[in-house]
Amino acid sequence: MLPQNKFQNLPKIGITQGDINGIGYEVILKVLSDSRMMESFVPIIYGQSRVFSYYKKNFGFDDLTYNVIRDASQAQPKRINIINHTDEELKIEPGMSTLVAGKASVAALKMAVVDLRSGAIDAMVNAPVNKANMQSENFRFHGQSEYVSSFYPNDDELPVMVCGNLRIALATNHIPLKEVSGVLTRDLLIRKINILNKTLLNDFNIIAPRIAVLSLNPHAGDNGLVGTEEAEVIKPSLDVTKSHGTLVFGPFSAYGFFGTGAWRKYDAVLAMYHDQGSVPFKVLACDGGVSFTAGLPVVRTAPTHGTGYDIANRNAADPDSFRHAIFLALDILKNRRRD
């Protein structure tokens, strides 16, 4: 057993409930039911204790206790702590997308972000949400990462998907495919490469990281036959970052790069658009992936799976991705504090 003063220094990890009709509470319960997790951090769930109790009973965690607290300063070590975003009774409809669930997702997220920005919690881990049912006049964001990033307009965020030594970052994220070419500029790519290099150095503690950059067009443009972005935008961006000492390589044609396993030679990969990076990541990482928002002064992670409506309330959800999201947040905190 660790001494009590050791527990007092544990980081506080804020956990947002996500969509109450999905698998969020299931994976949270499965991860936090392992008492060994409490030796590494103090969990604070931003959600609803009645919803927690509902799923706790459904999944047979009757002996799992928790504290309802008013704010993060009251969180107790070695216990599950819950901050209610509302005292109203929420209608739980497992497997269904509802406005009630969307509103609850937003409320919990907003409350946690306030504490994250103030330093009341040390990092935030988001359970999965439904981006569609969250939308309202007061919330117009493509996702939780974009909402967090909106508070840091002077910092350039970069989505990074992580599974072990596989790290894939996205130069562009939630935009239509037809707009990608117009958004990709030399300035943007130089910024994204620099952010990726910095996060590999500081957040992942990798010395002299090697970064692979993917092409936009098939066959890396085929010398201009199927596109000019490689010659006009991507290669010049690589030349600039190389001149500053960054170990960056490419552009590589995506299908050959992943098909031959070339990604194993690099510490990270920069994809040009969402599906170019997300599809191979989901294939290679299976259910253990983590989403990390790099480039921000705060630490935010999440599992890469969705709400899992199709398996909600069936005790079928794999908690590995959520567990890894917590561990990655802890590792990043440790590496940042090392400096």
C-alpha positions in Angstrom: 0.0 0.0 0.0 1.2 3.5 -0.8 1.5 6.0 2.1 -1.3 8.5 2.5 0.9 11.5 1.5 1.6 9.6 -1.8 -2.1 9.6 -2.6 -2.4 13.3 -1.8 0.0 14.0 -4.7 -1.9 11.9 -7.2 -3.1 13.8 -10.3 -6.8 14.5 -10.6 -8.2 13.1 -13.8 -11.6 14.5 -14.9 -13.7 12.0 -16.8 -16.7 13.2 -18.8 -19.7 10.9 -19.0 -20.2 11.1 -22.8 -23.6 10.0 -24.2 -25.6 8.5 -21.4 -27.3 6.1 -23.8 -24.0 4.7 -25.2 -21.2 2.6 -23.7 -19.5 5.4 -21.8 -20.6 4.5 -18.3 -20.0 0.8 -19.1 -16.3 1.3 -19.9 -15.9 3.8 -17.1 -17.3 1.3 -14.6 -15.2 -1.6 -16.0 -12.0 0.5 -15.8 -12.6 2.1 -12.3 -13.8 -1.2 -10.8 -10.1 -2.2 -10.7 -9.0 -0.8 -7.4 -5.4 -0.7 -8.7 -6.3 2.2 -10.9 -6.7 4.4 -7.8 -3.0 4.0 -7.1 -2.2 6.2 -10.1 -4.8 9.0 -10.0 -7.9 10.4 -8.4 -10.9 10.0 -10.7 -13.6 12.7 -10.9 -16.6 11.9 -13.1 -18.5 14.8 -14.5 -21.9 13.3 -15.1 -24.9 12.2 -13.1 -24.8 10.0 -10.0 -28.2 8.5 -10.8 -27.1 7.5 -14.3 -23.9 6.0 -12.8 -26.0 4.0 -10.3 -28.3 2.8 -13.0 -25.5 1.3 -15.0 -23.6 0.2 -11.9 -26.6 -2.0 -11.0 -27.2 -3.2 -14.5 -23.6 -4.4 -14.9 -23.4 -6.0 -11.5 -21.0 -3.6 -9.8 -23.2 -3.4 -6.6 -20.2 -3.2 -4.3 -18.6 -0.3 -6.1 -19.0 2.9 -4.0 -18.6 6.5 -4.9 -18.7 10.0 -3.5 -20.9 12.8 -4.8 -19.0 16.1 -4.5 -19.7 19.7 -5.3 -16.3 20.6 -6.8 -13.0 19.0 -7.6 -11.3 20.3 -4.4 -13.5 17.8 -2.5 -12.3 14.8 -4.4 -11.0 11.9 -2.2 -8.2 9.6 -3.2 -8.9 5.9 -3.6 -12.5 6.6 -4.3 -14.7 7.3 -7.3 -15.8 10.9 -7.2 -18.8 12.3 -9.1 -19.8 15.9 -9.8 -23.4 16.2 -10.9 -24.0 18.5 -13.8 -27.7 18.5 -12.9 -29.9 17.2 -10.1 -32.8 16.5 -12.5 -33.6 12.9 -13.3 -32.4 12.1 -16.8 -34.3 9.7 -19.1 -32.0 6.8 -20.0 -32.7 5.1 -23.3 -29.8 2.8 -24.0 -28.9 2.5 -27.7 -30.9 5.6 -28.6 -29.8 9.1 -29.8 -31.8 11.6 -27.8 -31.8 15.4 -27.2 -31.7 14.7 -23.5 -28.4 12.7 -23.9 -26.9 15.3 -26.2 -27.7 18.1 -23.7 -26.3 16.1 -20.8 -23.1 15.4 -22.8 -22.6 19.1 -23.4 -23.3 20.1 -19.8 -20.8 17.6 -18.4 -18.1 18.6 -21.0 -18.5 22.3 -20.2 -18.3 21.7 -16.5 -15.1 19.7 -16.9 -13.5 22.1 -19.2 -14.0 24.9 -16.7 -12.0 22.9 -14.1 -9.4 21.8 -16.7 -8.7 25.4 -17.6 -8.5 26.6 -14.0 -6.2 23.7 -13.0 -8.8 22.2 -10.6 -8.1 18.9 -12.5 -4.8 17.9 -14.1 -6.2 16.3 -17.3 -9.4 15.3 -18.9 -10.5 12.1 -20.5 -13.7 12.2 -22.5 -16.1 9.2 -22.9 -17.6 9.0 -26.4 -20.4 11.4 -27.5 -22.8 11.7 -30.4 -21.7 14.8 -32.3 -25.1 15.2 -33.9 -27.3 15.3 -30.8 -25.0 17.7 -29.0 -25.6 20.5 -31.5 -27.7 23.5 -30.4 -27.6 27.3 -30.6 -25.1 27.2 -27.6 -22.9 24.4 -29.0 -21.7 24.4 -32.6 -18.6 22.2 -32.6 -17.6 19.1 -34.6 -16.5 17.4 -31.4 -15.1 17.6 -27.9 -11.6 18.3 -29.0 -12.7 21.2 -31.1 -14.6 22.6 -28.1 -11.6 22.4 -25.8 -9.3 23.9 -28.5 -11.7 26.9 -28.9 -10.5 28.3 -25.6 -6.9 28.4 -26.9 -7.1 30.5 -30.1 -3.3 31.3 -29.9 -2.4 27.6 -29.8 -2.6 25.4 -32.9 -4.1 22.0 -32.0 -3.3 18.7 -33.7 -5.4 15.5 -33.5 -3.1 12.5 -32.8 -4.3 8.9 -32.6 -2.2 6.7 -30.5 -1.8 2.9 -30.0 1.5 1.8 -28.7 4.2 2.9 -31.1 1.6 3.8 -33.8 0.9 7.5 -33.8 -1.1 9.1 -36.7 -1.7 12.8 -36.7 -4.2 14.6 -39.0 -3.2 17.8 -40.9 -6.9 18.4 -41.5 -9.7 16.9 -39.6 -13.5 17.3 -39.7 -13.9 19.0 -43.1 -15.4 17.8 -46.4 -13.0 15.9 -48.6 -13.5 18.4 -51.5 -12.1 21.2 -49.3 -8.9 19.4 -48.2 -6.8 20.6 -51.1 -7.7 24.2 -50.6 -7.0 24.1 -46.9 -3.6 22.4 -47.3 -1.0 25.2 -47.5 2.7 25.3 -46.9 2.1 27.4 -43.8 -0.4 24.9 -42.4 1.8 21.9 -43.0 4.9 23.5 -41.5 2.9 24.4 -38.4 1.4 20.9 -38.1 4.8 19.2 -38.6 6.3 21.5 -35.9 3.5 20.7 -33.5 3.9 17.0 -34.1 7.7 17.1 -33.6 7.3 19.1 -30.4 4.7 16.8 -28.9 6.9 13.7 -29.7 9.7 15.4 -27.9 7.9 16.8 -24.9 4.7 14.6 -24.5 6.1 11.3 -25.6 9.7 11.8 -24.5 11.1 10.6 -27.8 14.7 11.8 -28.6 15.2 12.9 -32.3 11.7 11.7 -33.5 11.3 10.6 -37.1 8.1 11.8 -38.8 6.6 10.4 -42.0 4.4 12.6 -44.1 1.8 11.1 -46.4 0.9 12.4 -49.9 -2.5 13.8 -50.8 -2.9 12.2 -54.3 -2.6 8.6 -55.5 1.0 7.5 -56.1 2.3 10.7 -54.4 1.1 12.6 -57.4 3.0 10.5 -59.9 5.2 13.4 -60.9 2.2 15.7 -61.5 0.2 13.2 -63.5 -2.5 12.8 -60.8 -2.0 16.0 -58.8 0.4 18.8 -58.1 0.0 19.3 -54.3 3.0 17.1 -53.6 5.4 19.2 -55.6 3.8 22.6 -54.9 2.9 22.3 -51.2 4.0 19.1 -49.4 7.6 18.8 -50.5 8.4 22.5 -50.0 7.0 22.2 -46.5 9.2 19.2 -45.7 12.2 21.1 -47.1 11.6 24.0 -44.7 11.1 21.8 -41.6 14.2 19.7 -42.6 16.3 22.9 -42.7 15.4 23.5 -39.1 16.6 20.1 -38.0 13.4 18.2 -38.0 13.7 14.6 -39.1 10.8 14.5 -41.5 10.4 12.2 -44.5 8.0 11.8 -47.5 5.6 12.4 -49.0 4.6 8.7 -49.1 1.7 7.1 -50.9 -0.6 6.0 -48.1 -1.6 2.6 -49.4 2.0 1.4 -50.0 3.2 3.0 -46.7 0.8 1.1 -44.6 0.5 -2.0 -46.8 4.3 -2.7 -46.5 4.4 -1.9 -42.8 6.7 1.1 -43.4 5.0 3.0 -40.6 7.1 0.9 -38.1 10.2 2.9 -39.1 8.8 6.1 -37.8 7.7 7.6 -34.5 4.7 9.3 -36.0 2.8 9.8 -39.3 1.1 12.9 -40.5 -1.9 12.2 -42.7 -3.4 14.8 -45.0 -7.1 14.2 -44.1 -9.3 12.4 -41.7 -10.0 9.1 -43.3 -6.5 8.8 -44.8 -5.2 8.5 -41.2 -8.2 7.1 -39.4 -8.9 4.1 -41.6 -5.4 2.5 -41.3 -5.3 3.4 -37.6 -8.6 1.6 -36.9 -7.4 -1.4 -38.8 -4.0 -1.6 -37.1 -5.1 -0.4 -33.6 -8.4 -2.4 -33.4 -10.2 -1.3 -30.2 -7.2 -0.1 -28.2 -6.7 3.3 -29.7 -6.6 6.7 -28.0 -7.3 10.2 -29.4 -5.0 13.0 -28.0 -5.3 16.7 -28.7 -1.7 17.9 -29.1 -0.5 21.5 -29.2 -2.6 22.7 -26.3 -1.3 23.7 -22.8 -3.9 21.2 -21.3 -4.0 17.4 -21.6 -7.1 15.9 -23.2 -7.5 12.3 -24.4 -10.4 10.0 -25.3 -11.0 6.5 -26.6 -11.1 6.3 -30.4 -14.4 4.3 -30.5 -17.8 5.8 -30.7 -20.9 5.6 -28.5 -21.6 2.0 -29.4 -25.3 2.3 -29.5 -25.6 -1.2 -31.1 -24.1 -2.8 -28.0 -25.2 -0.4 -25.3 -26.3 -1.9 -22.0 -25.4 -5.4 -23.1 -22.1 -5.7 -21.1 -20.3 -6.2 -24.4 -18.1 -3.1 -24.5 -14.3 -3.5 -24.4 -12.8 -1.0 -21.9 -9.2 -1.2 -23.2 -9.4 2.0 -25.3 -10.7 4.0 -22.3 -8.1 2.5 -20.0 -5.4 3.4 -22.4 -6.8 6.9 -22.7 -6.3 7.4 -19.0 -2.8 5.9 -19.0 -1.8 8.1 -21.9 -3.0 11.2 -20.1 -1.0 10.2 -17.1 2.1 9.5 -19.1 1.9 12.9 -20.9 1.4 14.7 -17.5 4.5 12.9 -16.2 6.6 13.9 -19.3 5.5 17.5 -19.2 6.3 17.8 -15.5 9.7 16.2 -16.1 10.6 19.4 -17.9 
